[in-house]
């Protein structure tokens, strides 16, 4: 195996409904370089939630083994994604008085704790507390309050919670593969880091991740997260519709969707046909491709109508002039962008993961947005941790030096 410093590697583990992806990246000076990819069909999850530990463990182990073999390293720690209809996001607000009329690190920690101090059900836990903006006295729109003067500090945050059991099952599945979970990350937050630009986040944008079991929404404006929500319909429902409508096995339905699927009948020629495997040893059938589009189009419309309803319910359409970025495997269906634009009434584009180097061509697809985002999240967390350790070391060095000077002066 190739030699890599353990602290130079970041591994993202996307535990999805239809696939499990392990992505190994080496931290470089400019951006992470992908050095290993492991992908395997997901068994043991439904709508993003673990329902069979043993099957999930086997799928994770296969993806990790493949990633290790490609990267030439031993994976020990991972940043794991979490999704599912159990996820809830809401905004909160905290306020504290400044003791020394200057914002210090302790004041920021106190105001974040005050914003986090909300009642949540006993069966749920906080996954993220994401700062939106700080307010000092009457001055709002502050991103970094440290060192500023004032008498009152306020914080507006977005809190994400999830079912305790769902998070525990993800950690337990990883641990049974000999892995340590460094952190659990909301999947749409990870995907947004991989496909959105800073300009889009600043101006206002919605990311819609059409995953296997759910469709996840994340809305950004003024550079920070404003809203998260989950729609319990995803690409697997498209596959199920094909399987039932064409009376074909699930595996065949998935292949037909990827190869021949279309979100719009307008894009299909009248004479186009597809070969459809039958069930129970019956001979394959030749059907018009138009029939497949007639099955997919209503479900795709339903997904985007539910997205529009979620955005309208929270009054978010007015704050996303950049429009919508689609990601997830189903975002690659022909005609899906046009269908989204028609229903949402906003500009829409596909989101391709970026900000990584190395074997980036292997993950330049919307279905890898979450895995790439987990790597980027892990890189940022490592950098913050390293900076804090350096600051603490510098503080102790200065303290010892000052102590030595004082002893010399006595």
C-alpha positions, 0 to 999 in steps of 0.5 A: 500500500502507498504511504499516506499520513493518516491526518492527510486523508479525509474519507466521505461515506455517503450511505444512501438508499440506492448506493453507498459511496466511499470517497478517499481524498488526500488534503493538498495545499489548494484542494482535496485530491480524490485518490480512491472511490468505492461504490456498491448497491445499497441494501438495508436502507429505506428512504435514507434510514437504516432498516437492516443493520447487517445488510448495511454493514455488508454494503459499507464494507464492500464500498470501503474495501474498494476505496482502500484498494484504489487509494492504497491505504487503510481507512480508519475514520469517515465523515458520514452523511445522514438523511431521511424524512425524520430530518427537521430544520428550523430557525432559532435566535439567541441573545446575550449581554456583552460583559466587557463591551467587546465580543470575545470567543466566550461571548460567541459560544454563549450566544450560540448556546442560547440560540440552541437552548430550545425544547426538542423531543426526547427521541431527537438530537441536534445534528447541526447548529448553523450560524446565519448572522450576528447582530451587535446592538442594532447592527445586523448582517455581521458574519464575524463578530469577534473583536467588535464593540457593543453591549448586546450580541444576538445570533440567528441560527438554523438548527437541524435535528434528527431521530437519535436512533437513525444517527445511532444506526449509522454510527453502529453500522460504520463501527461494525466495519471497524470505522470511527465516525468523525462526524455526522453531516446533513447530506443536503448540506454536504451536497450544497458545499460540492455544487453551489458557488459562493456567489449563488449562496450570497445572492440566494439559491435553492439546492434540490437533491433528488436522492434515492429515497428522498428529495432534500432541499437546502436554501441559502441566502446572504451566504448562509443556510436559511432553510432545510426540508425533506420530501419523502419521494426520490429516484427509487419511486421512479424505479418502482413506478417503472417496475409496476408499469412495465411489469419488469424486475426492479434491477431492470427498471433501474437500468431502463430508467438510466438508459431510456428515461426522460422527464418529457415526452417531447424529447422522444421520437414517435418510433423509438422502442425499448426492450423490456425484460419480463418477470417469471421467465417470460420472453422480453417485450418490445414497447414504445419508449413513449410509454416509459415517459408517460410513467415517469413524467407525472412522478417528476412533476409531483416531485417538483410540485412538492418542492414548489409547495415547500418553497412557497409555504416558507415564502422562500421564492423571493429570496432565491433569484439565482434559482435552483440547482438540481443534483442527485442521480435523477437530475441527469434525466433528459428534460428534468431541468426544463420540467423543473423550470416550468413548474418552479418558475425559476432558472434551473441548472444541474449541479456537478461536484467541484472543488476537488482534484485528483481523480475528479473525473470519476465523481463529476456526476450529480450522484456524487454530490453528497460524497464530494461534499462530505470530503469538503466538509471533513477538510474544513473541519480538519483545518479548523481543528488544526488552527485551534490546536496551533492557537492553543500551542502558541498561547502556551508557548507565549505563557511559558516565555512570559513566565521565564521573563518574569523569573529573570526579572525577579 
